[in-house]
Amino acid sequence: MLPQLPENPVDRAFSFAQDSQDSSGPPSYIEPSTEDSDEDNYWSDAQSDLTSLASEVTNYVYENGRRYHSYREGKYVLPNDEEEKDRLDLVHHVFTLILRGRYHLAPLVNPQNILDLGTGTGIWALDMADLYPSATVIGNDLSPIQPAFIAPNAQFVIEDFEEDWEYPDNKFDMVHGRTLAGSVKDWPELFAKAYKHLRPGGYFEMQEAPIWCWSDDGSLEPDSALVQFLSILEQESSKANRSLNIVDKLKPWMIDAGFRDVQVRVYKCPWGPWPKDPHLKEIGRYQYINAIESVDSYGLALMTRSVGYTEEQAKIFLAIVKNQLRTKSLHAYNLIYFVYGRKPTEDEL
């Protein structure tokens, strides 16, 4: 029997964010638009908006028609090919839309050193380097997929952030991590490292989303292929001690690590352009593409490595999941958590 996550942890998530004064926070109900067309799906074919070809391949591992990192091989389930790079840049756009043009919520003042954990394509780090030209922004990752021509105050390194950090203590004004769930085995240790390497008064910010979805109108059937798929992801990631669903623990972990003034903001993110609200509709247009692309990104490796599916079996099942996501009557959404805390100054200790 497949495991089930809590029926809907939205109430718990919102209780974390009760102190929020941000009027752009999650509404209690997303009203679907009444506009419709004769088509049952947003797109009737299986063509992705993110189809692309890799221009160069070196020193990588190939499975199921996708490319994966070779450094610390098998540790991370997401691919690193051109298709995934486009998806990661799309995720950055979705998060930036949610924050209405901001890249972070921590109240930074003239930061000089910023560390981006698991930087991926490096797009967040590069935008931060542009935003704070006096800061040095370092992004690390297992894969060398970042651009070669970058701002002079940005740099990328290939390293495993789960290993010891080769940086001085009290160095960074900000440590940032986004969508790291599934790649971290010991979260309290990660928070302790961030605390150690932040200067007094510096901020640690995590931006995470549970790999789950909900609907307010009952359009997401609990026995659907989509829910079964999400349950499999949680089951297999938990078996590997790298759970994909840890958002409700981020605040306690941050407090236990010693951070002060820990804040949590939670936003609903629709999986399609179905909301009536114009801002949510715009987010949904991009998140719809990300949701479909994420099915293969998260599912192929886990289902063939852990569940025992053949490549063909996995792709057939994942195609069914993607077809459900294309259905216009589905009003699904997930939650995006922004959690940040401040390392206390010496006078506060």
N, C-alpha and C positions, 0 to 999 in steps of 0.2 A: 504494500500500500504506500502511495506517495505521501510524503509529509506535507502538512499544511501550515503556513504561517498564520499569525493572528488574523482573524476575520477582517479587521480593518484597524490598523494601529494609528489612524489619523488622529483620533482623540488624544492618544498618548503623545503623539508628535506635537499636537497643538498645545498640550499642557506644558511641554518644554518651552514653547515660544510665547507664553502668556505675557512676558514682560516686553515683547516686541512693540515698538511704536511705528513700525514700518507699515504704512498703509497699503503697500503693494504685496503684502503677505497673502496667504492662501484664502480664497473665499470658502465658505462652508459648503457651497454647492455651485458647481459650474453649470450654467444654463446652456443647453445645446441650442444652436441656431435652428430656426425653422426653415431656412433655405435648403432646397434639395434639388436633385436632378433625376433624370431617368436611370442613371447608372447606379448599380448596387454598391460599387467599390469606388474609392478615390481614383484608382488606376485599375483598369480591367486586365492589363497584362502584367507579367512578372518583371518587366524591365525596371531596373533601378536607376535613380537619378545620379548615382555615384559610380557608374561603371567606368573603370579606368584600367590602364595597362601599366605594369611595372616597367620602368625604363632601365633599371639596373638591378642585378641580383648578385650578392656576394655573401658567402659565409652564413647562410641561413638554413633552416630546417623546413622541409615541405611536407605537409600532411593535408589530405582531403582537398587538394587543389588550392590551399592557402599557404602563406609563408609565415614562419614563426622565428622568434629569436633563437640564436645558438648559444649565446653567453648565458650560463645557468640554464641550460636547455631543459624544457619541460616545467619550469617553475611557474610560468605565467601562461594562462590559457588563451589569451587574446592574440590574434595574429599581428604582424607588423608590416603587411604588404601595402601597396598603394591604395587599395580599396579601404583598408582599415585606417590609413593615414587621413584619407578624406573624411571618414566617419568621425575620427577624433577631432578634426578641425570643426566639423559640424557640431559636435558636442560643445566645444568652446563657444560657438555662436549661440547655441541654445542657452547656456548658462549666462552669457552676457546679456541676452534678451531678458532673461528672468530678472537680472539685477539692473535692468534698464540702463545698460551701457557701462556698468562698473565691472571690475575684474575681481574685487574682493570687498568684504564688509568690515574687516578689521580697520580701526582708525589709525592708519599709518601717518607719521609726520616725518618727512624728509628721510626716508630709509636709505641706508648706505649698502646693505648686504641682504640679499633675498635668495632663498633656496627653494626650488621647485622639485618636489619628490615625484619620481615617475613621470617626467615631463612629457613623454610621448613625442609628438611632433615638435614640441617646444613653443607652440603658439601662445600659450599663456605667458611663458617667460619672456618671449619677445615683445608682447604687448606691454608687459610690466617694465621692460627695459626702455621702451618708448615713453611710457607714462612717467617714469622716474629716471631721467637721464643721468643723474648723479649717483645712482645706485649700480652696484655690480649684481647681476642676476645670474645665478647658476642653476641649470637644470640637469638632473641626472636621470638615467634610464638604463635598462638592459639592452636596448636596441639603438644602433646609430642611425636613426631615421630623421634626425633634425637637419635643417637646411645648412648648407656650407657657408653661405654669405649672410652674416648676421650683424647686428649692431655691435659697436665696439665694447659696450658695457654688458654684453651677454656672452655666456659661455656654456658649453654642453660637455658633460663627461659621462662616460660609460661606467657605471658602478651600480652595485646592489645596495639599496638603502636599508636592507635588512641586515647587512654586515656592519662592522664598526665604521663610523663616519670619520674620515681623515680630515676633519676640520677643527680649528681651535674652539675651545669652549667659549661661550658668550660672544659668538661672532655675528650671528644673523639678527637683523631687525624683524625679519619675517621668515617663517617656514610655512610652506603651502603644500597641500596635497589634494588632488581631485580624483575621484572615482578610483581609489586605490583598493576598494573592497574586492576580495578574491586574490589579491597579490600579497597580503600581509598575514603572517601566521601568528605573531606575537604583538598585538596592538599596544598593550601597556608598555612594552619595551620601546616601541616606536615613539610613543608620547614622551617617554623618559628621555630619549635621544634628542627630540626636538627641544625639550625643556633645557637640557644640558647645553645645547649649542646656540640657544637664543641669548641675546644680551638681556640684562635686566630691563624690563619694560617692553621687550619685544613680543610679537604675536605669533601664535600658531593657528592657522586656519585650515579646516577640513571642509571640502565640498563633496558631498556624497549623495548617492541615490540608492534606495533599496531596489534590488532586482525583483520587483513585484509591481502589480498594478491593481487598481480599483475602479469601480464605477459608482456614481451616485444614483443612477436610475435603473440599476439591475440589468444593464445590457451586457455585463460580463458574467457569463454563466460559470458557476464554480466547477463544473465538470468539463469545461471546454479544453481544447488542445493547448491553448495559451496558458491556462492555469496549470495544466499538467506539465508543460514545458518549464515554467518558472519553478514549480515544485522540484523537478528533477535537478535544475541548476542549484537550488539551495541544498538539496540532499547531497549531491556529489561534491560541492564546494565545502560543505561542512565535514564530510568524510575526510577531506584533505586538510582539515583544520584551517581553511581559508574561506570562511563563510562570506557570501556575497551580501548578507543582510545584517549589518552591524550598526545602523544609524542610531538606534535608540541607546547605544552604549557610548557614543562619542562624547557626550557631555560628562557622564560619570568618569570615563577614562581621563578626560582632560582635567577634571577636578582632582582626581586621585594623583595625577602627575605633579600637582602643585600649582596649576594655573589659576589665576584670579579673574573675576569679572567675566566668567564664561557665558557667552551668548549663543542662542540658537534661533535661527530663522528657518521656517519651513514653507515651501511653495508648492502648489500643485502645478503639474506639467502635463497638459493634455497630449494624448497620442493621436493627433489628427486635428484638422482645421474645423472641428465641429462646434467649438464654443461660440456663444453669441458675443461675448466680450472681445473687442478688437485686439487687445494686447494678447490675450490667451489664444485667440485664433492664429495670430502671427507665430507665436511660440509653437503651436500645434502643427503648423505647416512643416516646420523643420524637424520637430520631434517625431513626427510621423515617419519621415525618412530614416531618422536615427533608429527608431524602434524596429523597423523592418531589417535594416542592416545589422542591428545588434543581435538578431536571432542567430545568424550564422557565426558572428564573431564570438559570442559567448557559448553557443551550443555545440559547434562541430567538434572542438577538441575535447570538451567534457564528455560528450556522448560517445565518442569513439574510444577515448582513452580510459574512461571510468565505467560507463554504463555497459559497454560491450556491443554497441551497435556497429554494424559495418558502415562504411562511408555512404553506401546507397541507402540503407535503412535510415540513417540519420538525416540525410538530405530530403528524403520523402516526408518524414515526420516534420522537419523544419519548414518545408514548403506548405504543409497544412497550417502550421502556426502563422506563417506570413500571410496566407490567404485570409485567415481570420482577422488579422490586423488591418487588412485592406477593406474590410466590410464597413460601410459608412454608418450602419446602425450601432456599431460598437463605440461607446463613449467612455473609453478607458483613459486613465491618467496615472502617473506615478508621482512620487514626492521627491523634492530636492532639498537637502539639508545643507545649511551653511552654519558651521560651528566654529567659533573662535574664542581664544582665551589669551590672557596676558601673563607673561612671566613677571612676578613681583620684583620690585626694586629692592636693593639691600636694606633701605630704611623700613620696608614693609615686612621684612622677615624677622 
